[in-house]
Amino acid sequence: MIGRNEMIAIGACVILTLAVFVGSTGLGYAIYRPLRDYDIFSLSFAWAGFAFYMWSAKRGGGR
């Protein structure tokens, strides 16, 4: 079962992903440009950290 902390982490990752995507690409307010490598790296790092947290919590070490 997903608890409150996990829901907060999912929400933070989704908001971070949307903010980086819109801010980096200029979607909606500027000329579209593709995601830069460091944007992709930072998003991957955030989602990997979330996945590690979930894996760690499932094994009993995260709480």
Sequence and secondary structure as in RCSB ss.txt:
>XXXX:A:sequence
MIGRNEMIAIGACVILTLAVFVGSTGLGYAIYRPLRDYDIFSLSFAWAGFAFYMWSAKRGGGR
>XXXX:A:secstr
   HHHHHHHHHHHHHHHHHHHHHHTTTTS      HHHHHHHHHHHHHHHHHHHHHHHT   
